[in-house]
Amino acid sequence: MAAPEEINSDMLSFWNGKGGHTWVARQEHTDITLTPVTDALLAFAAPRTGAV
């Protein structure tokens, strides 16, 4: 099993490299694609102000 430092190093490299740049470039598309799912999940969760 990899040490946390190794995993974090890999993730930092990914998000600070091509993976992060691709994510940012496709953010609008991802948001549009996931909007129906997000809306359905929020409706199901029925969050309320002040509710615990």
C-alpha positions in Angstrom: 0.0 0.0 0.0 1.3 3.5 -0.9 2.2 5.9 1.8 -0.1 9.0 2.1 2.8 11.2 1.0 3.1 9.2 -2.2 -0.6 9.4 -2.9 -0.8 13.1 -2.2 2.2 13.7 -4.5 0.5 11.8 -7.3 -2.7 13.8 -6.8 -0.9 17.1 -6.6 0.9 16.2 -9.9 -2.4 15.3 -11.5 -4.4 18.3 -10.5 -1.5 20.7 -11.2 -0.9 19.2 -14.6 -2.9 18.0 -17.6 -5.7 16.5 -15.4 -6.4 19.8 -13.7 -6.3 21.8 -16.9 -8.7 19.4 -18.6 -11.1 19.5 -15.7 -11.1 23.3 -15.8 -11.5 23.4 -19.6 -14.5 21.0 -19.4 -16.1 22.5 -16.2 -19.0 24.2 -18.1 -19.8 21.0 -20.0 -19.6 18.9 -16.8 -21.9 21.3 -14.9 -24.5 21.2 -17.7 -24.3 17.4 -18.0 -24.7 16.9 -14.2 -27.5 19.6 -13.6 -30.4 17.0 -13.9 -28.7 14.7 -11.4 -27.8 17.5 -9.0 -31.4 18.8 -9.2 -32.8 15.4 -8.5 -30.5 14.7 -5.6 -31.3 18.1 -4.0 -35.0 17.5 -4.4 -34.7 14.1 -2.8 -32.5 15.4 0.0 -35.0 18.3 0.6 -32.5 20.4 2.6 -33.9 23.0 4.9 -32.4 26.0 6.5 -31.6 25.3 10.2 -32.4 21.6 9.9 -30.0 19.2 11.5 
